[in-house]
Amino acid sequence: MAATNTSENRNCSSSKYIYAAVSVLAMLLALLVIPEHSVAEPLEYNPFATIGLEARWGRLDGRLGFAQDTGETGTLNDFVMDLGLPRNTMTWGVQATARPLEHHLVRIFGYLPETYKGGTTLNRALTTRNFTYAAGTSILSEFKTAMFGFGYDLDFLVGPKWYGGLHGNIRHMLVQVRMGNAASGREDTLSIAETVPCLGAHMQTRNTFEFGPGRGNVNLGGFARMNFSMTPNFMNYFDVTAGVAVGFRVGMLAMVETKIGYHYESYYHDQEVNGGKILELRRDGILLSLEGLF
């Protein structure tokens, strides 16, 4: 009986030691997992606004179709090869934004009207609604475009070094292409002036590096932005921009940010395809912008 009691006491002692060891280990793990309490005061969000300029050096590509019969498109006339329009284009834009709340931003933007004139001697016959231009004849052409609008950004992903979210905007698009010569009597013209709702997504990263005795800093990161129209059977519009951003800050009040990247946009308009008109337009190239924060 005494031997039995001694064995039970040893088993109880062993169980107590195991329980104590497990408890200590659990406490150590808890101390490692639980984060330290912050002693800093919560940051208050400061609303700000920006205004910026944008320049795009791009390449023009596209086709224009007119038909003499309903339901047809005639020949698809290339902007550069058939109409003699310049390949290279230059676009200037301006943009202003305001961020009253951390996750919300409103913007207004516009691109100055552009006009490009061209002309060429035809290598093939072009058939349009009003006339057939024989091979070997000369024609003159003109391309005009502009755009302005406003939008709203919802940044549901916000961090100290990055942000991203969805956005919507309303764009008023102006596109006009003309072609003709003295023999045609009347120019063939396709003119588009449409207000189109668009949706899209965006993101940007910022990494801050301090320098100098004045505690100035420079921000380096990347950005991307995409838009697409909500009227694919009416005006199919798409654009995407991506690149790098560099910002310079002096003190705590002002910041200037410059962006350089690649921009691509495309238009496809078939509203008048049943009447014999169709437009395909693409432009891509380098984007450079300068934006000031207030």
Phi and psi in degrees as GROMACS dihedral restraints (atoms count N, CA, C in turn):
[ dihedral_restraints ]
;  ai    aj    ak    al  type     phi  dphi    fc
    3     4     5     6     1   -63.5    20    10
    4     5     6     7     1   -38.4    20    10
    6     7     8     9     1   -65.2    20    10
    7     8     9    10     1   -37.2    20    10
    9    10    11    12     1   -65.7    20    10
   10    11    12    13     1   -43.8    20    10
   12    13    14    15     1   -62.9    20    10
   13    14    15    16     1   -39.1    20    10
   15    16    17    18     1   -63.0    20    10
   16    17    18    19     1   -40.8    20    10
   18    19    20    21     1   -64.4    20    10
   19    20    21    22     1   -41.1    20    10
   21    22    23    24     1   -65.6    20    10
   22    23    24    25     1   -39.4    20    10
   24    25    26    27     1   -63.5    20    10
   25    26    27    28     1   -39.9    20    10
   27    28    29    30     1   -63.9    20    10
   28    29    30    31     1   -40.7    20    10
   30    31    32    33     1   -64.7    20    10
   31    32    33    34     1   -40.6    20    10
   33    34    35    36     1   -64.7    20    10
   34    35    36    37     1   -41.5    20    10
   36    37    38    39     1   -63.0    20    10
   37    38    39    40     1   -41.6    20    10
   39    40    41    42     1   -63.1    20    10
   40    41    42    43     1   -40.5    20    10
   42    43    44    45     1   -64.5    20    10
   43    44    45    46     1   -38.7    20    10
   45    46    47    48     1   -64.5    20    10
   46    47    48    49     1   -41.6    20    10
   48    49    50    51     1   -63.6    20    10
   49    50    51    52     1   -42.6    20    10
   51    52    53    54     1   -64.3    20    10
   52    53    54    55     1   -43.3    20    10
   54    55    56    57     1   -62.5    20    10
   55    56    57    58     1   -42.2    20    10
   57    58    59    60     1   -64.3    20    10
   58    59    60    61     1   -41.4    20    10
   60    61    62    63     1   -64.8    20    10
   61    62    63    64     1   -42.7    20    10
   63    64    65    66     1   -64.0    20    10
   64    65    66    67     1   -39.3    20    10
   66    67    68    69     1   -64.2    20    10
   67    68    69    70     1   -44.0    20    10
   69    70    71    72     1   -62.8    20    10
   70    71    72    73     1   -42.9    20    10
   72    73    74    75     1   -62.5    20    10
   73    74    75    76     1   -40.7    20    10
   75    76    77    78     1   -64.0    20    10
   76    77    78    79     1   -39.8    20    10
   78    79    80    81     1   -64.7    20    10
   79    80    81    82     1   -40.7    20    10
   81    82    83    84     1   -63.1    20    10
   82    83    84    85     1   -42.9    20    10
   84    85    86    87     1   -63.2    20    10
   85    86    87    88     1   -39.8    20    10
   87    88    89    90     1   -63.3    20    10
   88    89    90    91     1   -40.3    20    10
   90    91    92    93     1   -64.5    20    10
   91    92    93    94     1   -34.5    20    10
   93    94    95    96     1   -73.0    20    10
   94    95    96    97     1   -35.1    20    10
   96    97    98    99     1   -80.6    20    10
   97    98    99   100     1   -41.1    20    10
   99   100   101   102     1   -68.9    20    10
  100   101   102   103     1   123.7    20    10
  102   103   104   105     1   -71.5    20    10
  103   104   105   106     1   158.6    20    10
  105   106   107   108     1   -69.7    20    10
  106   107   108   109     1   149.0    20    10
  108   109   110   111     1   -72.8    20    10
  109   110   111   112     1   138.6    20    10
  111   112   113   114     1   -79.1    20    10
  112   113   114   115     1   136.6    20    10
  114   115   116   117     1  -104.7    20    10
  115   116   117   118     1     1.7    20    10
  117   118   119   120     1   -85.8    20    10
  118   119   120   121     1   154.4    20    10
  120   121   122   123     1   -77.0    20    10
  121   122   123   124     1   146.9    20    10
  123   124   125   126     1   -63.0    20    10
  124   125   126   127     1   139.5    20    10
  126   127   128   129     1   -76.8    20    10
  127   128   129   130     1   141.4    20    10
  129   130   131   132     1   -97.7    20    10
  130   131   132   133     1   138.6    20    10
  132   133   134   135     1   -78.2    20    10
  133   134   135   136     1   134.9    20    10
  135   136   137   138     1  -108.0    20    10
  136   137   138   139     1   114.2    20    10
  138   139   140   141     1   -60.2    20    10
  139   140   141   142     1   151.1    20    10
  141   142   143   144     1  -149.9    20    10
  142   143   144   145     1   168.5    20    10
  144   145   146   147     1  -136.7    20    10
  145   146   147   148     1   157.6    20    10
  147   148   149   150     1  -135.8    20    10
  148   149   150   151     1   157.2    20    10
  150   151   152   153     1  -142.9    20    10
  151   152   153   154     1   138.9    20    10
  153   154   155   156     1  -150.8    20    10
  154   155   156   157     1   162.8    20    10
  156   157   158   159     1  -115.1    20    10
  157   158   159   160     1   150.2    20    10
  159   160   161   162     1  -138.9    20    10
  160   161   162   163     1   139.8    20    10
  162   163   164   165     1  -129.8    20    10
  163   164   165   166     1   139.3    20    10
  165   166   167   168     1  -128.7    20    10
  166   167   168   169     1   128.0    20    10
  168   169   170   171     1  -107.4    20    10
  169   170   171   172     1   113.1    20    10
  171   172   173   174     1  -133.0    20    10
  172   173   174   175     1   177.2    20    10
  174   175   176   177     1  -115.0    20    10
  175   176   177   178     1   136.2    20    10
  177   178   179   180     1   -95.5    20    10
  178   179   180   181     1   134.0    20    10
  180   181   182   183     1  -149.3    20    10
  181   182   183   184     1   139.5    20    10
  183   184   185   186     1   169.2    20    10
  184   185   186   187     1   175.0    20    10
  186   187   188   189     1  -139.9    20    10
  187   188   189   190     1   152.3    20    10
  189   190   191   192     1  -131.4    20    10
  190   191   192   193     1   132.8    20    10
  192   193   194   195     1  -125.7    20    10
  193   194   195   196     1   134.0    20    10
  195   196   197   198     1  -124.5    20    10
  196   197   198   199     1   149.8    20    10
  198   199   200   201     1  -127.4    20    10
  199   200   201   202     1   149.0    20    10
  201   202   203   204     1   -88.1    20    10
  202   203   204   205     1   -17.6    20    10
  204   205   206   207     1  -123.5    20    10
  205   206   207   208     1   143.9    20    10
  207   208   209   210     1   -60.7    20    10
  208   209   210   211     1   135.6    20    10
  210   211   212   213     1    89.6    20    10
  211   212   213   214     1    -4.0    20    10
  213   214   215   216     1  -113.0    20    10
  214   215   216   217     1   164.1    20    10
  216   217   218   219     1  -116.4    20    10
  217   218   219   220     1     0.5    20    10
  219   220   221   222     1    63.4    20    10
  220   221   222   223     1  -148.2    20    10
  222   223   224   225     1   -86.4    20    10
  223   224   225   226     1   143.1    20    10
  225   226   227   228     1   -86.1    20    10
  226   227   228   229     1   113.7    20    10
  228   229   230   231     1   -97.4    20    10
  229   230   231   232     1   117.7    20    10
  231   232   233   234     1   -71.1    20    10
  232   233   234   235     1   135.1    20    10
  234   235   236   237     1   -57.8    20    10
  235   236   237   238     1   -42.6    20    10
  237   238   239   240     1   -91.8    20    10
  238   239   240   241     1   -51.7    20    10
  240   241   242   243     1   -72.0    20    10
  241   242   243   244     1   -38.8    20    10
  243   244   245   246     1   -97.7    20    10
  244   245   246   247     1   -38.4    20    10
  246   247   248   249     1   -95.8    20    10
  247   248   249   250     1   -12.8    20    10
  249   250   251   252     1    74.5    20    10
  250   251   252   253     1    19.9    20    10
  252   253   254   255     1   -73.0    20    10
  253   254   255   256     1   152.0    20    10
  255   256   257   258     1   -66.2    20    10
  256   257   258   259     1   146.0    20    10
  258   259   260   261     1   -74.9    20    10
  259   260   261   262     1   -39.6    20    10
  261   262   263   264     1   -91.4    20    10
  262   263   264   265     1   140.3    20    10
  264   265   266   267     1  -130.3    20    10
  265   266   267   268     1   160.6    20    10
  267   268   269   270     1  -135.0    20    10
  268   269   270   271     1   125.3    20    10
  270   271   272   273     1  -121.7    20    10
  271   272   273   274     1   134.3    20    10
  273   274   275   276     1  -116.7    20    10
  274   275   276   277     1   136.1    20    10
  276   277   278   279     1  -138.1    20    10
  277   278   279   280     1   162.6    20    10
  279   280   281   282     1  -135.8    20    10
  280   281   282   283     1   146.2    20    10
  282   283   284   285     1  -145.7    20    10
  283   284   285   286     1   142.7    20    10
  285   286   287   288     1  -133.8    20    10
  286   287   288   289     1   138.6    20    10
  288   289   290   291     1  -133.4    20    10
  289   290   291   292     1   159.1    20    10
  291   292   293   294     1  -141.8    20    10
  292   293   294   295     1   133.6    20    10
  294   295   296   297     1  -118.8    20    10
  295   296   297   298     1    86.9    20    10
  297   298   299   300     1   -70.9    20    10
  298   299   300   301     1   -28.8    20    10
  300   301   302   303     1  -128.4    20    10
  301   302   303   304     1   158.6    20    10
  303   304   305   306     1   -59.9    20    10
  304   305   306   307     1   -36.6    20    10
  306   307   308   309     1   -99.4    20    10
  307   308   309   310     1     2.7    20    10
  309   310   311   312     1  -129.1    20    10
  310   311   312   313     1   135.5    20    10
  312   313   314   315     1  -141.9    20    10
  313   314   315   316     1   139.1    20    10
  315   316   317   318     1  -117.4    20    10
  316   317   318   319     1   147.2    20    10
  318   319   320   321     1  -141.4    20    10
  319   320   321   322     1   153.3    20    10
  321   322   323   324     1  -132.8    20    10
  322   323   324   325     1   139.3    20    10
  324   325   326   327     1  -147.3    20    10
  325   326   327   328     1   160.8    20    10
  327   328   329   330     1  -162.4    20    10
  328   329   330   331     1   150.4    20    10
  330   331   332   333     1  -121.7    20    10
  331   332   333   334     1   129.1    20    10
  333   334   335   336     1   -62.4    20    10
  334   335   336   337     1   148.3    20    10
  336   337   338   339     1   -58.8    20    10
  337   338   339   340     1   138.9    20    10
  339   340   341   342     1  -119.0    20    10
  340   341   342   343     1   141.5    20    10
  342   343   344   345     1  -134.3    20    10
  343   344   345   346     1   127.7    20    10
  345   346   347   348     1  -129.7    20    10
  346   347   348   349     1   130.3    20    10
  348   349   350   351     1  -115.6    20    10
  349   350   351   352     1   146.3    20    10
  351   352   353   354     1  -149.9    20    10
  352   353   354   355     1  -178.4    20    10
  354   355   356   357     1  -176.4    20    10
  355   356   357   358     1   154.9    20    10
  357   358   359   360     1  -163.1    20    10
  358   359   360   361     1   167.3    20    10
  360   361   362   363     1   -98.4    20    10
  361   362   363   364     1   124.2    20    10
  363   364   365   366     1   -69.3    20    10
  364   365   366   367     1   137.6    20    10
  366   367   368   369     1   -94.1    20    10
  367   368   369   370     1    -9.7    20    10
  369   370   371   372     1  -149.8    20    10
  370   371   372   373     1   165.2    20    10
  372   373   374   375     1   -77.5    20    10
  373   374   375   376     1   137.2    20    10
  375   376   377   378     1  -114.7    20    10
  376   377   378   379     1   127.3    20    10
  378   379   380   381     1  -105.9    20    10
  379   380   381   382     1   123.2    20    10
  381   382   383   384     1  -122.4    20    10
  382   383   384   385     1  -173.9    20    10
  384   385   386   387     1   -67.1    20    10
  385   386   387   388     1   -39.4    20    10
  387   388   389   390     1   -99.2    20    10
  388   389   390   391     1   -16.4    20    10
  390   391   392   393     1  -161.8    20    10
  391   392   393   394     1   157.3    20    10
  393   394   395   396     1  -114.3    20    10
  394   395   396   397     1   116.1    20    10
  396   397   398   399     1   -89.5    20    10
  397   398   399   400     1   117.0    20    10
  399   400   401   402     1   -74.9    20    10
  400   401   402   403     1   152.8    20    10
  402   403   404   405     1   -61.1    20    10
  403   404   405   406     1   140.3    20    10
  405   406   407   408     1    94.3    20    10
  406   407   408   409     1   -11.1    20    10
  408   409   410   411     1   -88.9    20    10
  409   410   411   412     1   161.0    20    10
  411   412   413   414     1  -101.0    20    10
  412   413   414   415     1   144.4    20    10
  414   415   416   417     1  -133.8    20    10
  415   416   417   418     1   158.6    20    10
  417   418   419   420     1  -115.0    20    10
  418   419   420   421     1   149.9    20    10
  420   421   422   423     1  -142.8    20    10
  421   422   423   424     1   160.7    20    10
  423   424   425   426     1  -149.8    20    10
  424   425   426   427     1   139.1    20    10
  426   427   428   429     1  -128.2    20    10
  427   428   429   430     1   126.7    20    10
  429   430   431   432     1  -127.0    20    10
  430   431   432   433     1   144.3    20    10
  432   433   434   435     1  -155.2    20    10
  433   434   435   436     1   153.4    20    10
  435   436   437   438     1  -163.5    20    10
  436   437   438   439     1   163.3    20    10
  438   439   440   441     1  -159.0    20    10
  439   440   441   442     1   143.3    20    10
  441   442   443   444     1  -152.1    20    10
  442   443   444   445     1   161.2    20    10
  444   445   446   447     1   177.8    20    10
  445   446   447   448     1  -170.5    20    10
  447   448   449   450     1  -148.1    20    10
  448   449   450   451     1   160.4    20    10
  450   451   452   453     1  -160.0    20    10
  451   452   453   454     1   178.8    20    10
  453   454   455   456     1  -138.1    20    10
  454   455   456   457     1   132.6    20    10
  456   457   458   459     1  -109.5    20    10
  457   458   459   460     1   134.5    20    10
  459   460   461   462     1  -114.9    20    10
  460   461   462   463     1   106.9    20    10
  462   463   464   465     1   -95.8    20    10
  463   464   465   466     1    91.7    20    10
  465   466   467   468     1   -87.2    20    10
  466   467   468   469     1    -7.2    20    10
  468   469   470   471     1  -112.7    20    10
  469   470   471   472     1   105.3    20    10
  471   472   473   474     1  -129.5    20    10
  472   473   474   475     1   126.6    20    10
  474   475   476   477     1  -141.1    20    10
  475   476   477   478     1   174.2    20    10
  477   478   479   480     1   -66.9    20    10
  478   479   480   481     1   -24.1    20    10
  480   481   482   483     1  -119.7    20    10
  481   482   483   484     1     2.0    20    10
  483   484   485   486     1  -160.8    20    10
  484   485   486   487     1   161.5    20    10
  486   487   488   489     1  -155.5    20    10
  487   488   489   490     1   160.7    20    10
  489   490   491   492     1  -172.1    20    10
  490   491   492   493     1   164.7    20    10
  492   493   494   495     1   171.8    20    10
  493   494   495   496     1  -156.2    20    10
  495   496   497   498     1  -114.7    20    10
  496   497   498   499     1   160.4    20    10
  498   499   500   501     1  -150.5    20    10
  499   500   501   502     1   161.7    20    10
  501   502   503   504     1  -136.5    20    10
  502   503   504   505     1   151.0    20    10
  504   505   506   507     1  -152.8    20    10
  505   506   507   508     1   158.8    20    10
  507   508   509   510     1  -111.5    20    10
  508   509   510   511     1   123.8    20    10
  510   511   512   513     1  -119.4    20    10
  511   512   513   514     1   132.8    20    10
  513   514   515   516     1  -102.8    20    10
  514   515   516   517     1   117.4    20    10
  516   517   518   519     1  -110.5    20    10
  517   518   519   520     1   132.8    20    10
  519   520   521   522     1  -120.8    20    10
  520   521   522   523     1   121.6    20    10
  522   523   524   525     1  -139.2    20    10
  523   524   525   526     1   129.3    20    10
  525   526   527   528     1  -140.1    20    10
  526   527   528   529     1   131.5    20    10
  528   529   530   531     1  -128.6    20    10
  529   530   531   532     1   131.1    20    10
  531   532   533   534     1  -127.5    20    10
  532   533   534   535     1   148.2    20    10
  534   535   536   537     1  -149.7    20    10
  535   536   537   538     1   147.9    20    10
  537   538   539   540     1   167.8    20    10
  538   539   540   541     1   178.0    20    10
  540   541   542   543     1  -152.3    20    10
  541   542   543   544     1  -177.7    20    10
  543   544   545   546     1   -63.9    20    10
  544   545   546   547     1   -34.6    20    10
  546   547   548   549     1   -72.3    20    10
  547   548   549   550     1   -27.4    20    10
  549   550   551   552     1   -72.1    20    10
  550   551   552   553     1   -23.1    20    10
  552   553   554   555     1    80.0    20    10
  553   554   555   556     1   -36.3    20    10
  555   556   557   558     1  -146.2    20    10
  556   557   558   559     1   134.9    20    10
  558   559   560   561     1   -71.2    20    10
  559   560   561   562     1   144.1    20    10
  561   562   563   564     1   -84.4    20    10
  562   563   564   565     1   127.2    20    10
  564   565   566   567     1  -132.7    20    10
  565   566   567   568     1   134.3    20    10
  567   568   569   570     1  -118.8    20    10
  568   569   570   571     1   119.1    20    10
  570   571   572   573     1  -124.8    20    10
  571   572   573   574     1   126.1    20    10
  573   574   575   576     1  -121.6    20    10
  574   575   576   577     1   126.2    20    10
  576   577   578   579     1  -137.9    20    10
  577   578   579   580     1    91.7    20    10
  579   580   581   582     1  -125.6    20    10
  580   581   582   583     1   145.6    20    10
  582   583   584   585     1  -102.8    20    10
  583   584   585   586     1   119.5    20    10
  585   586   587   588     1  -125.3    20    10
  586   587   588   589     1   127.1    20    10
  588   589   590   591     1   -79.2    20    10
  589   590   591   592     1   140.2    20    10
  591   592   593   594     1  -132.1    20    10
  592   593   594   595     1   151.8    20    10
  594   595   596   597     1  -122.2    20    10
  595   596   597   598     1   163.3    20    10
  597   598   599   600     1  -174.5    20    10
  598   599   600   601     1  -175.3    20    10
  600   601   602   603     1  -137.3    20    10
  601   602   603   604     1   157.9    20    10
  603   604   605   606     1  -152.2    20    10
  604   605   606   607     1   159.2    20    10
  606   607   608   609     1  -158.0    20    10
  607   608   609   610     1   155.3    20    10
  609   610   611   612     1  -155.2    20    10
  610   611   612   613     1   142.7    20    10
  612   613   614   615     1  -116.4    20    10
  613   614   615   616     1   149.2    20    10
  615   616   617   618     1  -140.0    20    10
  616   617   618   619     1   125.8    20    10
  618   619   620   621     1  -118.1    20    10
  619   620   621   622     1   127.5    20    10
  621   622   623   624     1   -99.5    20    10
  622   623   624   625     1   134.8    20    10
  624   625   626   627     1  -126.9    20    10
  625   626   627   628     1   121.7    20    10
  627   628   629   630     1   -84.4    20    10
  628   629   630   631     1   150.0    20    10
  630   631   632   633     1  -156.3    20    10
  631   632   633   634     1   157.3    20    10
  633   634   635   636     1    76.4    20    10
  634   635   636   637     1   160.9    20    10
  636   637   638   639     1   -71.6    20    10
  637   638   639   640     1   -19.7    20    10
  639   640   641   642     1   -85.6    20    10
  640   641   642   643     1    10.5    20    10
  642   643   644   645     1    57.4    20    10
  643   644   645   646     1    34.4    20    10
  645   646   647   648     1   -75.9    20    10
  646   647   648   649     1   169.0    20    10
  648   649   650   651     1  -152.2    20    10
  649   650   651   652     1   165.8    20    10
  651   652   653   654     1  -127.0    20    10
  652   653   654   655     1   137.6    20    10
  654   655   656   657     1  -105.0    20    10
  655   656   657   658     1   133.5    20    10
  657   658   659   660     1  -130.2    20    10
  658   659   660   661     1   131.2    20    10
  660   661   662   663     1  -168.4    20    10
  661   662   663   664     1  -168.5    20    10
  663   664   665   666     1  -127.0    20    10
  664   665   666   667     1   164.4    20    10
  666   667   668   669     1  -147.5    20    10
  667   668   669   670     1   157.8    20    10
  669   670   671   672     1  -153.9    20    10
  670   671   672   673     1   144.4    20    10
  672   673   674   675     1  -150.3    20    10
  673   674   675   676     1   138.7    20    10
  675   676   677   678     1  -137.2    20    10
  676   677   678   679     1   141.9    20    10
  678   679   680   681     1  -134.6    20    10
  679   680   681   682     1   144.9    20    10
  681   682   683   684     1  -146.2    20    10
  682   683   684   685     1   144.8    20    10
  684   685   686   687     1   -75.3    20    10
  685   686   687   688     1   155.0    20    10
  687   688   689   690     1   -98.3    20    10
  688   689   690   691     1    13.4    20    10
  690   691   692   693     1  -127.6    20    10
  691   692   693   694     1    63.6    20    10
  693   694   695   696     1   -64.2    20    10
  694   695   696   697     1   -22.8    20    10
  696   697   698   699     1   -92.1    20    10
  697   698   699   700     1     5.2    20    10
  699   700   701   702     1  -124.9    20    10
  700   701   702   703     1   -64.2    20    10
  702   703   704   705     1  -134.0    20    10
  703   704   705   706     1   111.5    20    10
  705   706   707   708     1   -94.5    20    10
  706   707   708   709     1   106.5    20    10
  708   709   710   711     1  -121.3    20    10
  709   710   711   712     1   140.3    20    10
  711   712   713   714     1  -148.9    20    10
  712   713   714   715     1   138.7    20    10
  714   715   716   717     1  -147.5    20    10
  715   716   717   718     1   153.7    20    10
  717   718   719   720     1  -145.9    20    10
  718   719   720   721     1   140.7    20    10
  720   721   722   723     1  -134.9    20    10
  721   722   723   724     1   137.0    20    10
  723   724   725   726     1  -150.6    20    10
  724   725   726   727     1   146.1    20    10
  726   727   728   729     1   175.6    20    10
  727   728   729   730     1  -155.6    20    10
  729   730   731   732     1  -116.1    20    10
  730   731   732   733     1   153.2    20    10
  732   733   734   735     1  -130.4    20    10
  733   734   735   736     1   137.8    20    10
  735   736   737   738     1  -128.0    20    10
  736   737   738   739     1   125.5    20    10
  738   739   740   741     1  -121.2    20    10
  739   740   741   742     1   142.8    20    10
  741   742   743   744     1  -119.0    20    10
  742   743   744   745     1   129.2    20    10
  744   745   746   747     1  -122.6    20    10
  745   746   747   748     1   137.7    20    10
  747   748   749   750     1  -123.0    20    10
  748   749   750   751     1   118.4    20    10
  750   751   752   753     1    70.3    20    10
  751   752   753   754     1  -141.7    20    10
  753   754   755   756     1  -122.6    20    10
  754   755   756   757     1     9.1    20    10
  756   757   758   759     1  -111.2    20    10
  757   758   759   760     1   -35.3    20    10
  759   760   761   762     1  -126.0    20    10
  760   761   762   763     1   151.9    20    10
  762   763   764   765     1  -151.7    20    10
  763   764   765   766     1   139.2    20    10
  765   766   767   768     1  -121.4    20    10
  766   767   768   769     1   128.2    20    10
  768   769   770   771     1  -123.9    20    10
  769   770   771   772     1   133.4    20    10
  771   772   773   774     1  -117.3    20    10
  772   773   774   775     1   142.7    20    10
  774   775   776   777     1  -126.0    20    10
  775   776   777   778     1   141.0    20    10
  777   778   779   780     1  -135.3    20    10
  778   779   780   781     1   134.7    20    10
  780   781   782   783     1  -170.1    20    10
  781   782   783   784     1  -166.6    20    10
  783   784   785   786     1  -109.5    20    10
  784   785   786   787     1   136.8    20    10
  786   787   788   789     1  -127.2    20    10
  787   788   789   790     1   137.2    20    10
  789   790   791   792     1  -135.7    20    10
  790   791   792   793     1   136.1    20    10
  792   793   794   795     1  -142.5    20    10
  793   794   795   796     1   150.5    20    10
  795   796   797   798     1  -143.6    20    10
  796   797   798   799     1   145.7    20    10
  798   799   800   801     1  -122.8    20    10
  799   800   801   802     1   141.7    20    10
  801   802   803   804     1  -140.9    20    10
  802   803   804   805     1   114.6    20    10
  804   805   806   807     1  -119.5    20    10
  805   806   807   808     1   116.8    20    10
  807   808   809   810     1  -127.3    20    10
  808   809   810   811     1    24.8    20    10
  810   811   812   813     1   -58.9    20    10
  811   812   813   814     1   -36.4    20    10
  813   814   815   816     1  -104.3    20    10
  814   815   816   817     1    20.8    20    10
  816   817   818   819     1   -63.3    20    10
  817   818   819   820     1   -34.1    20    10
  819   820   821   822     1   -68.8    20    10
  820   821   822   823     1   -22.8    20    10
  822   823   824   825     1   -94.0    20    10
  823   824   825   826     1     3.7    20    10
  825   826   827   828     1    96.6    20    10
  826   827   828   829     1    17.1    20    10
  828   829   830   831     1  -124.5    20    10
  829   830   831   832     1   141.1    20    10
  831   832   833   834     1  -151.5    20    10
  832   833   834   835     1   146.1    20    10
  834   835   836   837     1  -135.9    20    10
  835   836   837   838     1   131.5    20    10
  837   838   839   840     1  -124.2    20    10
  838   839   840   841     1   127.8    20    10
  840   841   842   843     1  -141.2    20    10
  841   842   843   844     1   132.2    20    10
  843   844   845   846     1  -138.0    20    10
  844   845   846   847     1   140.0    20    10
  846   847   848   849     1  -140.6    20    10
  847   848   849   850     1   139.0    20    10
  849   850   851   852     1  -148.1    20    10
  850   851   852   853     1   156.1    20    10
  852   853   854   855     1   166.9    20    10
  853   854   855   856     1  -157.8    20    10
  855   856   857   858     1   -94.7    20    10
  856   857   858   859     1   138.1    20    10
  858   859   860   861     1  -114.5    20    10
  859   860   861   862     1   137.3    20    10
  861   862   863   864     1  -136.6    20    10
  862   863   864   865     1   127.1    20    10
  864   865   866   867     1  -134.5    20    10
  865   866   867   868     1   154.6    20    10
  867   868   869   870     1  -133.4    20    10
  868   869   870   871     1   123.6    20    10
  870   871   872   873     1  -131.3    20    10
  871   872   873   874     1   134.6    20    10
  873   874   875   876     1  -109.5    20    10
  874   875   876   877     1   138.6    20    10
  876   877   878   879     1  -107.4    20    10
  877   878   879   880     1   134.8    20    10
